[in-house]
Structure formats: structure tokens, C-alpha cells
Amino acid sequence: MTGQTVIAYWLIPSEPARSFFQRMINDLARRYDAPVFEPHVTLHVGADEPAAAEQALRESARNCELVRLTPLGIDHSDEFIKTLFVQFGINRELQHINDIIRKGADDSSKYEVKPHLSLLYKSLPSATRTGLATSIAVPFAQISFDALRAVRCVSPTRNRADVEAWELIHASKLRQLNCNVESHM
């Protein structure tokens, strides 16, 4: 592994989106000899402090059930972790849960949320990425996310070995009816 070890905080889609994205990730990984990973939106990346990560997830679970995000489309880049991805709009619920996680993790890093769900991690030519991006349609007008993960990883993630070394530290489900935005602002 290269880079520094961090904890990434992920928002996990609920069904049926979770299964849809997992099938797509698995299919693309098979077709392009790429790593398989759990569908997720990264909320925050911070210090490798497992106790703080557990506290952050516990606090989030107490204050939010699910976050709904609107997909804006499929995009691609030459960045390994954003080879092919679904871009989402930022909303108040997402910003709120990010704030709870940042405070719960006692982390002052300046990670900027750019909500996306990666579909493929692989260095590919631009023409291939463009073709893939135009061939994929997301069949959901809005996607709910109902779980959180804290994952130890290397930053930046640059290759298959880095992805395969990811380690789940903590997981939790979000509980209330909707994200209680007002109580923590």
C-alpha cells in the first residue's frame, strides 16, 4: 500500500438500488478485470481513529435514518477512484450527516463532499470511459441510503491492491424516519 492510512465514512444505498449497483459493479469488474467493492458514497475521510469512527457512526445512527440523493447522471474521469461514477446533487440531509460524522470523529480535516457512487475502478482510455458513461442509465429518480460504514483504507487509493486491502471497522443502520436536520444545526 502507498499513501497514508485513513478511515473513510461511507453512506450505503438501500434496496433496490443497492442490489442494482452491486450487480453493475460486479459486471464491470468482471468485464474489465477490476476490483469488486461495495456500492457507497463517501461522506468523509479522516484520521485512522477506530474509537472515534465508532462514535461518529453511533451519533449518526441516533440522529438520522435515511438520506435521499438525486442522481444527476453518469460521469467519468482519469482518476482511479472515479473511473466511472454516478454523480449526485448535494442536499441538506447529506451535509447534515457529514457534519455529524465530522464532529463525532472529532476530525477537523477539510474533506470536501462531492457525492458520487463509483461503478468501476480501472485506468481506461477516455473513449472507453465515455462509451460506458453513455451506455448506462440509472433507473431511479431518487436513491435512499440507510446504512453507514467506517472503512480503513489507504489514501489516495491508486490500484486494485489498495481496494482489496480495505478493512471494515464499524457499520451501523440509520434509524429515525428522516434525517433530523434541525436538532444539530
Sequence and secondary structure as in RCSB ss.txt:
>XXXX:A:sequence
MTGQTVIAYWLIPSEPARSFFQRMINDLARRYDAPVFEPHVTLHVGADEPAAAEQALRESARNCELVRLTPLGID
HSDEFIKTLFVQFGINRELQHINDIIRKGADDSSKYEVKPHLSLLYKSLPSATRTGLATSIAVPFAQISFDALRA
VRCVSPTRNRADVEAWELIHASKLRQLNCNVESHM
>XXXX:A:secstr
  SEEEEEEEEEE TTHHHHHHHHHHHHHHHHT       EEEEEE   HHHHHHHHHHHHHH S EEE EEEEE
E SSGGGSEEEEE   HHHHHHHHHHHHHTT         EEEEE     HHHHHHHHHH     SSEEEEEEEE
EEEEES  SHHHHHT EEEEEEE  SSS   GGG 
